[in-house]
Amino acid sequence: MGLAGRIGRAIVSAGVFLGVTLGVAVVLFVPVFIFNLSRIEALEVAGETIPVSLFFDQLGALFWGTAIIALAFTSLMTGLFVMAAGATIRPRSQPVGKEDALVHLTVLRLSGSER
């Protein structure tokens, strides 16, 4: 696979990641949105009359907070999927040469007589 193919896959992966993040953010934001809409009485929210622009600013801030939580969630899930993909590092055993065995035997003899 060439450099262009890798860059293309990286762009597609980033697009899928951002799409999933946005989807999770919207799903998490819907209950917050419905809850806030249920509190509106002629733009009176929680006993205070507020302008429409301020109300939508608050909703926007709530959405971006939810988007940050969704980003953390999708990052965690992506990390889990990457680790579950079989990228486990396993140590390889190396054969012990005859010289290595003699060196170890000499060390053991020296340490045994020094006790």
C-alpha positions as CSV (number, residue, x, y, z in Angstrom):
1,M,0.0,0.0,0.0
2,G,1.5,3.3,-1.0
3,L,1.6,6.6,0.8
4,A,-1.5,7.9,-0.9
5,G,-3.4,4.8,0.2
6,R,-2.3,5.2,3.8
7,I,-3.2,8.9,3.8
8,G,-6.6,8.0,2.3
9,R,-7.2,5.4,5.0
10,A,-6.2,7.8,7.7
11,I,-8.6,10.4,6.3
12,V,-11.5,7.9,6.1
13,S,-10.7,6.7,9.7
14,A,-10.7,10.2,11.0
15,G,-14.0,10.9,9.2
16,V,-15.6,7.8,10.6
17,F,-14.3,8.6,14.1
18,L,-15.6,12.2,13.9
19,G,-18.9,11.0,12.5
20,V,-19.4,8.5,15.3
21,T,-18.4,11.1,17.9
22,L,-21.0,13.5,16.5
23,G,-23.6,10.8,16.4
24,V,-22.9,9.9,20.1
25,A,-23.0,13.6,21.0
26,V,-26.4,14.0,19.4
27,V,-27.8,10.9,21.0
28,L,-26.5,12.1,24.4
29,F,-27.8,15.7,23.8
30,V,-31.3,14.8,22.9
31,P,-32.5,14.1,26.5
32,V,-30.8,17.4,27.6
33,F,-32.6,19.2,24.8
34,I,-36.0,17.7,25.6
35,F,-35.5,18.4,29.3
36,N,-34.7,22.1,28.6
37,L,-37.6,22.4,26.1
38,S,-40.0,21.1,28.8
39,R,-38.8,23.9,31.1
40,I,-39.7,26.7,28.7
41,E,-42.7,28.8,29.4
42,A,-42.7,31.8,27.2
43,L,-38.9,31.9,27.6
44,E,-39.2,31.7,31.3
45,V,-36.6,29.1,32.4
46,A,-36.5,28.0,36.0
47,G,-38.5,31.0,37.1
48,E,-36.3,33.6,35.2
49,T,-37.3,35.3,32.0
50,I,-34.4,35.2,29.6
51,P,-34.0,36.4,26.0
52,V,-34.1,33.8,23.2
53,S,-30.5,34.4,22.2
54,L,-29.3,33.7,25.7
55,F,-31.3,30.5,25.8
56,F,-29.8,29.2,22.6
57,D,-26.3,30.2,23.8
58,Q,-26.9,28.0,26.9
59,L,-28.1,25.1,24.7
60,G,-25.1,25.5,22.5
61,A,-22.8,25.4,25.5
62,L,-24.6,22.3,26.8
63,F,-24.2,20.6,23.4
64,W,-20.5,21.3,23.2
65,G,-20.1,19.9,26.8
66,T,-21.9,16.8,25.7
67,A,-19.8,16.6,22.5
68,I,-16.6,16.6,24.7
69,I,-18.1,13.7,26.8
70,A,-18.9,11.9,23.5
71,L,-15.3,12.5,22.3
72,A,-14.0,10.9,25.5
73,F,-16.3,8.0,25.1
74,T,-15.5,7.3,21.5
75,S,-11.8,7.7,22.2
76,L,-12.1,5.0,24.9
77,M,-14.0,2.7,22.6
78,T,-11.5,3.2,19.8
79,G,-8.7,2.4,22.1
80,L,-10.4,-0.8,23.2
81,F,-11.0,-1.8,19.6
82,V,-7.4,-1.1,18.7
83,M,-6.1,-3.2,21.6
84,A,-8.5,-6.0,20.9
85,A,-7.3,-6.2,17.3
86,G,-4.5,-8.6,18.2
87,A,-1.7,-6.1,18.5
88,T,-0.3,-7.8,21.6
89,I,3.4,-7.7,22.1
90,R,4.8,-11.1,23.1
91,P,8.4,-11.8,24.1
92,R,10.3,-14.2,21.9
93,S,12.5,-16.8,23.5
94,Q,16.0,-16.9,22.1
95,P,18.0,-20.1,22.0
96,V,20.8,-20.3,24.5
97,G,24.2,-20.8,22.9
98,K,26.9,-23.0,24.4
99,E,29.1,-20.0,25.2
100,D,26.2,-18.3,27.1
101,A,25.7,-21.4,29.1
102,L,29.4,-21.6,30.0
103,V,29.4,-18.0,31.1
104,H,26.4,-18.5,33.3
105,L,27.9,-21.6,34.8
106,T,31.1,-19.7,35.6
107,V,29.1,-17.0,37.3
108,L,27.2,-19.5,39.3
109,R,30.5,-21.2,40.4
110,L,31.9,-17.9,41.5
111,S,28.9,-16.8,43.4
112,G,28.6,-20.3,45.0
113,S,32.2,-20.2,46.4
114,E,31.9,-16.7,47.6
115,R,29.0,-17.4,49.9
